[in-house]
Amino acid sequence: MTASLPSDLPYSGLTVVALEQAVTGPFCSRQFADLGARVIKIERPDGGDFARGYDGALNGMSAYFAWLNRGKESVVLDLKTDVGRAALLRLVARADVFVHNLAPGAVERMGLGYEAVAALAPRLIWVGISGYGPDGPYRNKKAYDMLIQAEAGVVSLTGTPDAAAKVGISVADIAAGLHAFASVQAALRQRDRTDRGDRIDISMLECLVEWVTPQLYVQLGTGAAPPRAGLRHNMIVPYGAYKCADGDVMFAIQNEREWRRLCEVVLGHADLADDPRYARNADRLTNRRELEVLIEKVFGQLTAAAVVERLERGEIANAMVNDVAAVASHPQLAARGRWTELDSFAGTVPALLPPHNLRGVAPRMDRIPALGEHTAAVLAELEQGRPR
């Protein structure tokens, strides 16, 4: 059984039952675990959450599983049996929140659809995360992160002019998990007023399309979507990575005041600021090829450090184009003490503190559970009729 939970965190006393796998459901429920909720993770007996087997990057443990499942209690139930389904129903009926991201219709076939559960637990907040939502012609389509990136148009906007690309992280899963977390918080606030729970249906497609809205507006307003621009912004110029003598530096111009400073302080061509070809962002978009050649001609004579020094002097936002190894040793993360360590069934592993950053509230950074580590203790609670 998990050690006694702290009583001074925002979600202390809240119980979340999570019938989850992979990324989006676990990302949602982990936010609650970090902030003090008791999260009971239901897993299959034949290997559990399939994210456990993605890789062995951390002492034989999957990187995704380590990221998403700290602070949870792992309970194995065979949901193909009447006994397993009955135990899950009892757990859900005693919970505050039920999160699931199984295939469409799966929980309903187990007798855990919203109407059935709400009749037993009217204060329960029931959260279903799916690819496309519970109705419409796509409701039964299987959905994974890259598929939703493609369906939502993200792939068409990402990559170079010659080749589309997916985003390098699970952006559709994360978007849906974050929107689910935010929606549950709203439902909890509503429950405080009404004393009743609610049903929440989160569509991965809808979450990611929400994030694509500016590009949709360009399409709707002009008849053409912004083109793919690689490591350059497809709607703002100059904004992106530019080659220096020894590497790339990324910077961003957001307004004409910054454009003038770039010309004067960084490029050493003050007259360029008044050139009608580049006076406004719309002009710079039209003439971006000529402008970007000019920028890289200046940058190519300077080291990346020298370019950054000029950008800083001009008060222009900039960044190094880091690889993952550089991020792991990033001086800002170190200076702010963001790295810590976690216990796990595979030994001690590094972990980053979650970015909630509530003043005076230290997040809960508990053990990553082995498969079924808490089954006996949680089921014993059910038998003893202990309150949640």
HUJOVEN-V558978 format. One record per run of one state. SS is the DSSP state (2 for helix, 1 for strand, 0 for the rest). FROM is the first residue (numbers start at 1). TO is the last residue. If there is no record, write none. Layout:
((SS/FROM/TO) (SS/FROM/TO))
This chain:
((0/1/14) (1/15/19) (0/20/23) (2/24/34) (0/35/37) (1/38/43) (0/44/49) (2/50/53) (0/54/57) (1/58/58) (0/59/60) (1/61/61) (0/62/62) (2/63/68) (0/69/69) (1/70/70) (0/71/71) (1/72/76) (0/77/81) (2/82/93) (0/94/96) (1/97/100) (0/101/105) (2/106/109) (0/110/113) (2/114/120) (0/121/124) (1/125/130) (0/131/144) (2/145/151) (0/152/153) (2/154/157) (0/158/158) (1/159/160) (0/161/162) (1/163/164) (0/165/170) (2/171/194) (0/195/197) (1/198/203) (2/204/211) (0/212/212) (2/213/222) (0/223/231) (1/232/232) (0/233/238) (1/239/244) (0/245/246) (1/247/252) (0/253/255) (2/256/267) (0/268/269) (2/270/274) (0/275/280) (2/281/286) (0/287/287) (2/288/299) (0/300/303) (2/304/313) (0/314/317) (1/318/320) (0/321/323) (2/324/328) (0/329/330) (2/331/335) (0/336/338) (1/339/342) (0/343/343) (1/344/344) (0/345/348) (1/349/352) (0/353/367) (1/368/368) (0/369/374) (2/375/384) (0/385/388))
